[in-house]
């Protein structure tokens, strides 16, 4: 049995992602909003990004902590 696809239209706002990020950061700094990403997740993201750069430079597998 084949089920039909559900169709819908999603409204898309094309804004500058960096401007939106900085806007949100300002709201968080003023205590008006909660961070979207935790500090722990942000740190892990930096570790992974660093490992990707190191792997690209050396051509080897880089382990993250």
N, C-alpha and C positions, 0 to 999 in steps of 0.2 A: 504494500500500500504506500502510495506517495502522498505526503502531506503538502499542502499549498504553502508557499512562502507568505509571510506577513509583510505588507508594504507600509511604509510610513515616510513622512518628510520631517527632517530635523533642521531646525533653524541654526545657522552657523554664523557666528560673529567673527569677522576677521580683524583681530586686534594684534598689535605688536606684542609677542609673548614676553619679551624682556620688560617692556613697560608694565604689563600686567603683573609680572613677578615683582618688580620694584614697588608697585602700588600695594600689593599684598604684604610685602616686607614692611612697608611703612605702617600699615594697619596693625601688623603683629607687634612692631616696636612700640606703638602707641597703646597696646593692650586692647585693640578693637577687634582682633581676630586671632584665631588659633593657628599655629603653623600647620601646613598641609603635610609636611614631612618632618619626622622626628630628628633630633640632633644625631641620634645613633644611626638612623638610615642615611643621613647626609654624610656622616663620617665614612660609612661603609661604601657609599657611592664614590667618595674621593679615593678610597683605597683601591677600589676596582678600576677606576679611571687611571690611576697611577700604574697599576699592574698592566693595563692595556698598553699604555705608552711604553713601559719598560719592555714588554713582550715584542712590540713593534720594532723597537730599537735593537734588541738583541736577537730576535728570531727564536727565542726560547719560551718555554712555559714559565709563567711567574705565579707563584702561590701568594694568596692574600691571607691575612690573619683573621 
